[in-house]
Protein backbone atom coordinates (compact mmCIF):
# COMPACT_ATOMS: atom_id res chain seq x y z
CA UNK A 1 0.00 0.00 0.00
CA UNK A 2 1.41 3.35 -0.99
CA UNK A 3 -0.13 5.20 1.94
CA UNK A 4 0.86 8.71 0.93
CA UNK A 5 -0.99 8.48 -2.38
CA UNK A 6 -3.91 6.59 -0.87
CA UNK A 7 -4.13 9.27 1.80
CA UNK A 8 -4.78 11.98 -0.79
CA UNK A 9 -7.21 9.77 -2.74
CA UNK A 10 -9.20 9.26 0.47
CA UNK A 11 -9.06 12.91 1.57
CA UNK A 12 -10.03 14.33 -1.82
CA UNK A 13 -13.09 12.04 -1.84
CA UNK A 14 -14.20 13.33 1.59
CA UNK A 15 -17.05 15.84 1.75
CA UNK A 16 -15.93 19.42 2.47
CA UNK A 17 -16.97 19.17 6.14
CA UNK A 18 -14.67 16.18 6.72
CA UNK A 19 -11.85 17.93 4.86
CA UNK A 20 -12.23 20.87 7.26
CA UNK A 21 -12.13 18.47 10.20
CA UNK A 22 -8.96 16.94 8.79
CA UNK A 23 -7.38 20.39 8.53
CA UNK A 24 -8.37 21.07 12.14
CA UNK A 25 -7.05 17.65 13.24
CA UNK A 26 -3.67 18.27 11.61
CA UNK A 27 -3.17 21.99 12.25
CA UNK A 28 -5.45 23.01 15.10
CA UNK A 29 -7.43 25.31 12.77
CA UNK A 30 -10.13 24.59 10.20
CA UNK A 31 -9.15 27.71 8.24
CA UNK A 32 -6.76 27.91 5.32
CA UNK A 33 -3.79 30.22 6.06
CA UNK A 34 -4.06 33.80 4.79
CA UNK A 35 -1.47 33.07 2.09
CA UNK A 36 -3.37 29.97 0.95
CA UNK A 37 -2.53 26.30 1.15
CA UNK A 38 0.88 26.97 -0.42
CA UNK A 39 1.87 28.60 2.91
CA UNK A 40 0.92 25.48 4.86
CA UNK A 41 3.80 23.10 5.53
CA UNK A 42 1.78 19.88 5.90
CA UNK A 43 3.55 16.60 6.67
CA UNK A 44 2.40 12.98 6.47
CA UNK A 45 4.57 10.49 8.31
CA UNK A 46 4.54 6.77 8.91
CA UNK A 47 4.53 5.65 12.54
CA UNK A 48 5.67 2.24 13.71
CA UNK A 49 2.68 1.17 15.82
CA UNK A 50 0.07 -1.58 15.40
CA UNK A 51 -2.30 -1.12 12.44
CA UNK A 52 -5.32 -1.03 14.74
CA UNK A 53 -4.23 2.38 16.09
CA UNK A 54 -5.85 5.59 14.87
CA UNK A 55 -3.81 8.27 13.10
CA UNK A 56 -2.01 10.72 15.39
CA UNK A 57 -1.53 14.43 14.77
CA UNK A 58 1.08 16.91 15.93
CA UNK A 59 -0.63 20.27 15.44
CA UNK A 60 2.49 22.26 16.28
CA UNK A 61 4.16 20.73 13.24
CA UNK A 62 1.07 20.37 10.97
CA UNK A 63 1.82 16.66 10.88
CA UNK A 64 -0.28 13.50 10.64
CA UNK A 65 1.32 10.18 11.57
CA UNK A 66 -0.25 7.11 9.98
CA UNK A 67 0.04 3.54 11.26
CA UNK A 68 0.80 0.87 8.63
CA UNK A 69 -2.73 0.31 7.31
CA UNK A 70 -3.03 -2.50 4.77
CA UNK A 71 -5.91 -1.17 2.67
CA UNK A 72 -7.39 2.11 1.49
CA UNK A 73 -10.68 1.13 3.18
CA UNK A 74 -8.90 0.70 6.53
CA UNK A 75 -7.13 4.06 6.10
CA UNK A 76 -10.43 5.80 5.31
CA UNK A 77 -12.21 4.18 8.27
CA UNK A 78 -9.49 4.96 10.84
CA UNK A 79 -8.89 8.48 9.54
CA UNK A 80 -12.62 9.26 9.62
CA UNK A 81 -12.87 8.08 13.23
CA UNK A 82 -9.82 10.12 14.26
CA UNK A 83 -10.85 13.39 12.64
CA UNK A 84 -14.52 13.07 13.61
CA UNK A 85 -13.70 12.63 17.29
CA UNK A 86 -10.81 15.07 17.72
CA UNK A 87 -11.58 17.73 20.29
CA UNK A 88 -8.38 19.77 20.45
CA UNK A 89 -7.54 21.43 23.74
CA UNK A 90 -11.10 22.01 24.92
CA UNK A 91 -11.12 25.67 23.97
CA UNK A 92 -14.31 27.11 22.55
N, C-alpha and C positions, 0 to 999 in steps of 0.2 A: 504494500500500500504506500503510495507516495502521498503522505499525509498533507504536506504543504499545499499541493495542488487540489487534493480532495477538500481541504479546508475551505479554499476559496470557492469551489463548486458548491459546497454546502451553504456557505454564507450568502453567496449571490442569489441562491434560490430561496432564502429566507424572506418573509414579508418585511416591509420597512420597519415595523415595530420591533421585531426580533433583531434586526440589524442595529437599531438604536440601542437595544439592550446589550448587544455584543460590544458596541463601542463603549458603553458605560462600564461593562464588566472589565474590559481591558484597560481603560484609561481613567475611569472615575468620573467621566462626563459623557452625556449622550449628545453633546454638541460637537460639530466639526470645528476645528481651530479656525480662527479668523483668517489665516492665510490659506485655508483649504486643506484637503487631505494630504497634499504634497508636503505640508509642514509637520505632519504627524509621523514620527518615527516609530512605527508599529513593528513589533517583533513576534514571531511564532517560533517556539522552541520545543524540542522533544524533551520529555522528562522520563527518567528511568524508574517508573513505579508500575504496579500492576495495572493491567488494562481495564480493570473494573473501577478505577478511580475516575473522578470527574476532572475536567480541565482546571488548571489553576491560573490565576492572573496575578501579575505584579503591576499594579496601577502606577507606581512611581516610575516604572520603566516602559509603560505601554506594551506590556509583554503578556502573551498567553503561552502557557506550557501545556503541551498535549501528551498524555500517556500514549503508549503504543497500541492504538486501536487497530483492529484487523480489517474492518470494513468501513465503507463510507456511511452505511446505515448506523453502525455503532457510534461513529464520530458525531453524526447528526443528533442522535438520541442523547448522548452524554453532554454535548455542547448545549443543546436546548435546555436540558435540566439545569446545567450550571448557570447559564445566563438568565434563565427565568426565575431563579431563586436567589440570585445575588442581591445583597442588601447594602453593601458598602459599609460605611462607618456609623450608620444610624442617624445621620444628619438629615434633616428635612429642609 
